[in-house]
Amino acid sequence: MFAAPLVLLALSAQAFATVFTTSPVASSTFSGGQEATITWMDGGSAPTLQDFGPAIVSIYVGNAQQQTRLQTIAPSVDVSQTSTIKFTPDPSIGPNSAEYFIRFESLNLKDANAPQFPALAFSAKFNMNNMSGQFNSSVQAQIAGQSTAPLVGATSAASASAGASSTGTPASTTAKSSSASATASKSGTSASASATQNAALGVKAGWFGVAVSALIGVTMF
């Protein structure tokens, strides 16, 4: 496992989303070893998909302070030029669980409030079955930490340094919450928003009717 500190993770209301994940959404289920599809659209506010540009897309678990990359889906995809990625989830990255979320990390755009860090966006947490792996103790601790450090439940832009890219090998990152606001997707459940508002936004997403279809569902939050 490779670790990298996330000095700042700015989370904001999901209504100000940029990369708005329509699949997966909170009700989605991906199966290990079977082709899955991630889709997204522009959230309708700055930064635009054009601004976000090329991004690393990965499967993560964790909370607002700590996130672990389990599988790199695409090392570089321009979210303004395409809105779909097809991939096969690696069943060895973890167990059957509803703790997974997709994280988009811009390769060029920096967070407006902390330009030393890249902009991030997240899907809601979603379920994965037909899995054969296990979460190690560090990942379990991150998941348990959601009670005190919840992740927003939708696509969210944030600032952070990224963990090492890998497929099937966890890459842990840690973050310190910031009062600065960042963009967040309409499709997840925001820990700071009311349950009613989050549910309404989730339904509008298609529920993740775009997830853009993908932490911050860590409920990504």
C-alpha positions in Angstrom: 0.0 0.0 0.0 1.3 3.4 -1.0 0.4 6.4 1.2 0.3 10.1 0.3 -1.0 12.9 2.5 -4.0 14.9 1.4 -3.3 18.2 3.1 -6.6 19.6 2.1 -10.0 18.1 1.0 -12.6 20.8 0.4 -16.1 19.4 0.3 -19.2 21.4 -0.6 -22.8 21.0 -1.4 -23.5 18.6 -4.2 -25.6 21.2 -6.0 -22.4 22.8 -7.3 -21.2 19.7 -9.1 -18.9 19.7 -12.1 -18.3 16.0 -13.0 -21.8 14.7 -12.2 -21.7 10.9 -12.1 -24.8 9.3 -13.5 -23.5 5.7 -13.1 -22.8 4.3 -10.7 -25.3 5.8 -8.2 -26.3 4.7 -4.7 -28.6 2.0 -6.0 -26.1 0.6 -8.5 -24.4 -2.7 -8.2 -21.2 -3.6 -10.1 -20.0 -7.3 -10.2 -16.4 -8.3 -10.0 -15.1 -9.8 -13.2 -18.0 -8.5 -15.3 -18.0 -5.4 -17.5 -19.3 -2.3 -15.9 -20.0 1.3 -17.2 -19.2 4.6 -15.6 -21.1 7.6 -17.1 -21.1 11.3 -16.2 -22.3 14.7 -17.4 -21.5 18.4 -16.7 -23.0 19.5 -13.4 -23.9 22.9 -14.8 -21.6 25.0 -12.7 -17.9 25.9 -12.6 -15.6 24.3 -13.1 -16.9 22.9 -16.3 -16.0 19.5 -17.8 -13.7 21.4 -20.2 -12.0 23.0 -17.2 -11.7 19.6 -15.4 -10.2 18.0 -18.5 -8.0 14.9 -18.4 -8.5 12.9 -15.2 -7.5 9.7 -13.4 -10.5 7.6 -12.7 -10.3 5.0 -9.9 -12.3 2.9 -7.4 -11.8 4.1 -3.9 -13.1 3.5 -0.3 -12.6 5.6 2.7 -13.9 8.8 4.3 -13.4 12.6 4.0 -10.0 12.5 5.7 -8.6 9.2 4.4 -9.3 7.4 1.1 -7.7 4.3 -0.4 -7.4 3.6 -4.1 -8.3 0.0 -4.9 -8.2 0.0 -8.7 -7.2 2.5 -11.3 -9.8 2.4 -14.0 -8.3 4.9 -16.4 -4.9 6.7 -15.9 -6.1 9.6 -18.2 -9.5 10.3 -19.7 -10.7 13.7 -20.9 -14.1 14.0 -19.2 -15.0 16.8 -21.6 -14.4 14.6 -24.7 -16.2 11.5 -23.5 -18.9 10.7 -20.9 -18.5 6.9 -20.7 -15.9 4.4 -19.5 -16.3 0.6 -19.7 -14.1 -1.5 -17.5 -14.0 -4.8 -15.6 -13.9 -4.5 -11.8 -11.1 -6.6 -10.3 -12.8 -9.0 -7.8 -9.7 -9.3 -5.7 -9.7 -5.6 -4.6 -12.2 -6.2 -1.8 -15.3 -8.1 -0.5 -18.9 -7.7 -1.4 -19.7 -4.3 0.0 -21.6 -1.0 -0.6 -18.6 1.1 0.5 -17.1 1.6 -3.0 -17.1 4.9 -4.9 -15.5 6.4 -8.0 -13.0 9.2 -7.7 -12.1 11.6 -10.6 -8.8 13.4 -10.2 -8.0 16.2 -12.7 -4.5 16.0 -14.1 -4.5 19.7 -15.0 -7.1 21.6 -12.9 -6.2 22.7 -9.4 -8.5 23.4 -6.6 -9.6 27.0 -6.6 -9.1 27.3 -2.8 -5.8 25.3 -2.7 -4.0 25.4 -6.0 -1.3 23.1 -4.8 -3.8 20.3 -5.0 -5.7 18.8 -8.0 -9.5 19.1 -8.3 -11.4 16.0 -7.4 -14.9 14.7 -8.0 -16.7 11.7 -6.6 -19.6 9.4 -7.2 -22.0 8.2 -4.5 -21.1 5.0 -2.7 -22.3 1.9 -4.6 -22.5 -1.8 -4.2 -20.1 -4.4 -5.6 -20.8 -8.2 -5.5 -19.1 -11.3 -6.8 -16.0 -10.0 -5.0 -13.3 -12.3 -3.6 -11.0 -9.9 -1.7 -10.9 -8.4 1.7 -10.4 -4.9 3.1 -7.3 -4.7 5.3 -7.3 -3.2 8.8 -6.3 0.3 7.5 -9.2 0.3 5.0 -11.6 -1.0 7.6 -10.5 1.8 10.0 -11.1 4.4 7.2 -14.6 3.0 6.6 -15.3 3.0 10.4 -14.2 6.6 10.5 -17.2 7.8 8.4 -19.1 8.3 11.6 -16.9 11.2 12.5 -15.6 12.1 9.1 -18.4 11.5 6.6 -17.9 11.9 2.9 -20.4 13.8 0.8 -22.7 11.4 -1.1 -22.2 12.7 -4.6 -19.8 13.8 -7.2 -17.6 16.4 -5.6 -14.6 18.5 -6.7 -11.9 18.7 -4.0 -8.2 19.4 -3.5 -5.8 16.7 -2.6 -2.6 14.9 -3.5 -3.2 11.6 -5.2 -2.0 8.1 -4.1 0.0 5.9 -6.4 -1.9 4.5 -9.3 -2.4 0.8 -9.2 -4.9 -1.9 -10.1 -5.8 -4.2 -7.3 -3.2 -2.7 -5.0 -4.6 -0.2 -2.4 -3.1 3.3 -2.5 -3.9 5.2 0.7 -4.4 8.9 1.0 -5.2 11.1 3.9 -6.9 14.5 4.0 -7.6 17.3 6.4 -11.1 18.8 6.2 -11.2 22.4 5.0 -13.8 25.1 5.4 -13.3 26.1 1.8 -16.1 25.0 -0.5 -15.5 22.8 -3.6 -17.8 21.5 -6.2 -19.8 18.4 -5.5 -22.1 16.2 -7.5 -25.8 16.2 -7.3 -25.9 12.4 -7.2 -24.5 11.5 -3.8 -25.6 11.8 -0.3 -24.0 14.8 1.4 -23.2 14.2 5.0 -23.7 17.9 5.7 -27.0 18.2 3.8 -30.4 17.0 5.0 -31.5 13.5 4.2 -34.5 14.8 2.3 -32.4 17.1 0.1 -29.9 14.3 -0.6 -32.6 11.9 -1.5 -34.2 14.4 -3.9 -30.9 15.0 -5.6 -30.2 11.3 -5.8 -33.5 10.7 -7.6 -32.8 13.5 -10.1 -29.5 11.8 -10.9 -31.5 8.8 -12.0 -30.7 6.8 -9.0 -27.2 7.7 -10.1 -28.9 8.2 -13.4 -25.7 9.5 -14.6 -23.5 8.6 -11.7 -22.1 10.9 -13.5 -23.4 7.9 -13.0 -18.7 8.2 -9.2 -15.9 10.0 -2.9 -18.4 12.2 -2.2 -20.8 8.9 -1.7 -18.9 8.2 1.4 -22.6 9.0 2.2 -18.7 8.9 -0.6 -18.7 9.9 1.4 
